[in-house]
Amino acid sequence: MIDAQSDELVILVHGTFAGDKDRRDEGPRWWQRGSATWEALTEVLPPGAVLPDEETGLFHWTGANAQSERLRGSADLLAVLLWLEEQGRSYHLVGHSHGGSVIWEALVSAQLLSETKKVPSSLRGPLGIAPASLKSKHWVEWAQLPGLRSVTTVGTPFLHFLPRTTWLTSGWRSRRFALKGHDVGFVRNMVGLSFYVPALAAMVGSVLGLPALIIAAVLEVFDVAVPFGLMGLAWGAALVLTAVLLGPVNRLLFAEALTHRAQTSRTVFERFADRWLGLWAPDDEAIGMLRGVAAPRRPDYRWLWHPAADREPWATPEGMGTPIPRVPVRIADPISNTGMVPHASLWKLIRTLGPLRAAFNRWIGPRISGAISRLLLHTVQGNDLPYTSLVYASPWPLPLDDLPPGLPETLAFRLTAHANARAAQLAPAIREILAQAALDGISLPQAAASRQRPRPDGALVHTGYFEDPELVRLIGLHIERHMARPPLPPPTSRRC
């Protein structure tokens, strides 16, 4: 039951690089107590909706640009939401940038918790519950989140990671992969796993049992002790073999879990779409950048939701390849334009390197270039999940095409104009810092420290949303529309 006497709580969730490493609740950041955005929200929130007080505290997560950190932050947020459900309190969620991703992943985890009817290990620490209470019906009931009244995301690039195709797993590039039901790839994975696990168990069991049989035979028949080092070597080899063989199994289980989360996202959107307000500008730099670094050749999202047996094969479109082009190794002509002839030993060295150069350009160079490209791409994407790809990046929780506008046209234009004006104000200050560094022969950090640094606030559309009072009013109106009930009138005294 929702407590009608308590004010509805508005929880603010910051995005990437916007956290406070000291976990302070007061500060200049938009989500901290005392900031300009905090004061603006306090003015526009309807009666009966409040921001967290000092006793409740604010929500913190690391803000690191890594999907694992966003998932860890979503587990912490879900623990807060379940605690509010236990208190019977209504609440609203407001997230900026990847703070909206943290909110979304928390909703997906809540849906999985209600479906599986057990608390995963990632929530045991934040919830502080014992293993004996992992299947408590209360957690399953609270996972339905009846107290969640509204969700607002501002400039959120929703990232959709899907497993890559390997020899044991069916990934998103496979024509058998689908997000609807158990497709052919899923069945193939399960069949392969059903044969792989017993073979793995038999192999590991034989390796572990062999030293024991040898020891027993030696002790019983020859009564000779086996050196301890030999036993340690046998057990060490068995452990290494087990780790090597369990790697593909863990990869398969992780791929299936990731696919299950992608399937659950559609259910979550159907449940909470009427309570979700997505605000974003067409010129949002973060959304545009992440959409640009997502997988360039991918099937349409709707195509993935058709069963594999009932859909037409998708044609791989022409797109960009490795972002970093392969740079072949070249060696200069031994006779230069000036007529100078190099030393004979150098010419011999050049002739010797010819086959090596061709082999490097043919096999080694492309692999090095691809590895560097993947490292840079994953760093920008914040993708630290093993054997996965960022397939879609969208301002909607579901990466559909032909999305409606995220902001009124006048407001979006005003945000872009304000960002351009702030960027123009920063240019002279940055030019002065560069000039001072060049004239004085000092580094850029030293030149920036010697003068007042220009504040980059509002120079990007992505970081300037909350500076517009109309956008803050939109958040307040959305919260007011979805409040559980009108605020209670103040109590009146009765005369006898």
FENZI-V278325 format. One line per field, one symbol per residue. ss: DSSP state (~ for helix, > for strand, _ for the rest). burial: 1 if it has 9 or more other ideal C-beta (glycine too) atoms within 8 Angstrom, else 0. A space follows every 10 residues. Layout:
# FENZI-V278325
ss=???
burial=???
This chain:
# FENZI-V278325
ss=_______>>> >>>_______ _____>____ __>__~~~~~ ~~~~____>> >_________ ______~~~~ ~~~~~~~~~~ ~~~~~~~___ >>>>>>_~~~ ~~~~~~~~~~ ~~~~~~____ ~~~~~~~___ ~~~___~~~~ ~~_____>>> >>>>___>>> >>>_______ __________ ___~~~~~~~ ~~~~~~~~~~ ~~~~~~~~~~ ~~~~~~~~~~ ~~_____~~~ ~~~~~~~~~~ ~~~~~~~~~~ ~~~~~~~~~~ ~~~~~~~~~~ ~~~~~>>>>_ ____~~~~~~ ~~~_______ ~~~~___~~~ __________ __________ ____>_____ >__~~~~~~~ ~~~~~~~~~~ ~~~~~~~~~~ ~~~~~~~~~~ ~______>>> >>>>______ ________~~ ~~~~~~~~~~ ~~~~~~~~~~ ~~~~~~~~~~ ___~~~~~~_ __________ ____~~~_~~ ~~~~~~~~~~ ~_________ ______
burial=0110010111 1111110111 0000101011 1110101111 1001110111 1100000110 1010001011 1111111111 1101100111 1111111111 1111111111 1111000011 0111011010 0001000011 0110101111 1111111111 1111110111 1101011101 0011111110 0110011001 0011001101 1001100110 0000010000 1001101100 1100110110 1101110111 1111111110 0100111111 1011111111 1011000000 1011111100 1000000000 0100010000 0000000000 0000011001 0010001011 1001110011 0110011101 1110101111 1111111111 0010011000 1101110110 0110110011 0111011000 0000011100 1000010111 1111110100 1111111111 0110000000 000000
